[in-house]
């Protein structure tokens, strides 16, 4: 998967999830939340993609854990600073959106591998 494909897949998952969760968490300005979700992903995705492709000295699991924790923390900070979300709401948004996109990427990778092998 190219970086652009991974970025578009991430946006496709994280923006609607952020808006859905924002509504459930009682956040009022969902349009702003959607824009912040795009901005947060745009800021963190290049680092995540580069690190996933470059840190080969680490095991896959270690690499994935460090990258996802760093990205979730950074995006939580963006949600906190750019919206009226409380710290708890921002962390829920940052962790949940990234967890869902991470596992969706794993699932898609598994499907593509299965299809490619015949």
C-alpha positions in Angstrom: 0.0 0.0 0.0 1.4 3.4 -0.9 1.6 6.3 1.6 -1.3 8.1 -0.2 -3.5 5.0 -0.2 -2.8 4.5 3.5 -3.5 8.1 4.2 -6.8 8.1 2.4 -7.8 4.9 4.1 -6.9 6.4 7.5 -9.0 9.5 6.7 -11.9 7.4 5.5 -12.0 5.6 8.9 -10.8 8.2 11.4 -12.9 11.3 10.3 -16.4 9.5 10.5 -15.3 7.8 13.7 -14.3 11.1 15.3 -17.6 12.7 14.4 -19.6 9.7 15.6 -17.7 9.6 18.9 -17.8 13.4 19.2 -21.6 13.3 19.0 -21.7 10.5 21.6 -19.4 12.5 23.9 -21.6 15.6 23.7 -19.3 17.7 21.6 -21.3 20.4 19.8 -19.2 21.6 16.8 -19.0 18.4 14.8 -18.0 20.2 11.6 -14.9 21.6 13.4 -14.2 18.2 14.9 -14.2 16.7 11.4 -11.7 19.3 10.2 -9.6 18.8 13.3 -9.6 15.0 12.6 -8.3 15.7 9.1 -5.6 18.0 10.4 -4.5 15.6 13.2 -4.2 12.8 10.7 -2.4 15.0 8.2 0.1 15.9 10.9 0.8 12.4 12.2 0.5 10.2 9.2 3.8 11.0 7.6 5.6 10.1 10.8 3.7 6.9 11.3 4.2 5.8 7.7 7.9 6.6 7.7 8.5 4.9 11.1 6.6 1.8 10.0 8.8 1.6 6.9 12.1 2.5 8.5 12.4 1.1 12.0 13.4 -2.4 10.9 15.7 -3.0 13.9 12.6 -3.3 16.1 10.1 -6.2 15.9 6.9 -5.5 14.1 4.9 -5.5 17.4 7.3 -3.1 19.1 7.3 -0.8 16.1 3.5 -0.8 15.9 3.0 -0.2 19.6 5.4 2.7 19.8 4.1 4.3 16.6 0.4 3.9 17.6 0.9 5.2 21.1 2.9 8.2 19.8 0.2 9.0 17.2 -2.7 8.5 19.6 -1.0 10.9 22.1 -0.3 13.5 19.4 -3.7 13.4 18.0 -5.3 13.5 21.5 -3.3 16.7 22.1 -4.6 18.1 18.8 -8.2 17.3 19.7 -7.7 18.9 23.1 -6.1 22.1 21.8 -8.3 22.6 18.7 -11.7 21.7 20.0 -13.6 22.2 23.2 -13.0 18.6 24.2 -12.0 17.8 27.7 -8.8 15.9 28.3 -10.8 12.7 28.7 -12.8 13.3 25.5 -9.7 14.1 23.6 -7.9 10.9 24.7 -11.0 8.8 23.8 -11.0 10.4 20.4 -7.3 10.0 19.8 -7.1 6.4 21.0 -10.4 5.1 19.5 -9.9 6.6 16.0 -6.3 5.3 15.8 -7.2 1.9 17.2 -9.9 1.4 14.6 -7.8 2.6 11.7 -4.9 0.4 12.9 -7.1 -2.7 13.0 -8.8 -1.9 9.8 -5.4 -1.6 8.1 -4.5 -5.0 9.5 -7.7 -6.5 8.3 -7.3 -5.0 4.8 -3.7 -6.1 4.7 -4.8 -9.7 5.5 -7.5 -9.6 2.9 -5.1 -8.3 0.2 -2.6 -11.0 1.2 -5.2 -13.7 0.9 -6.4 -12.4 -2.5 -2.9 -12.1 -3.8 -1.9 -15.6 -3.0 -4.6 -17.0 -5.2 
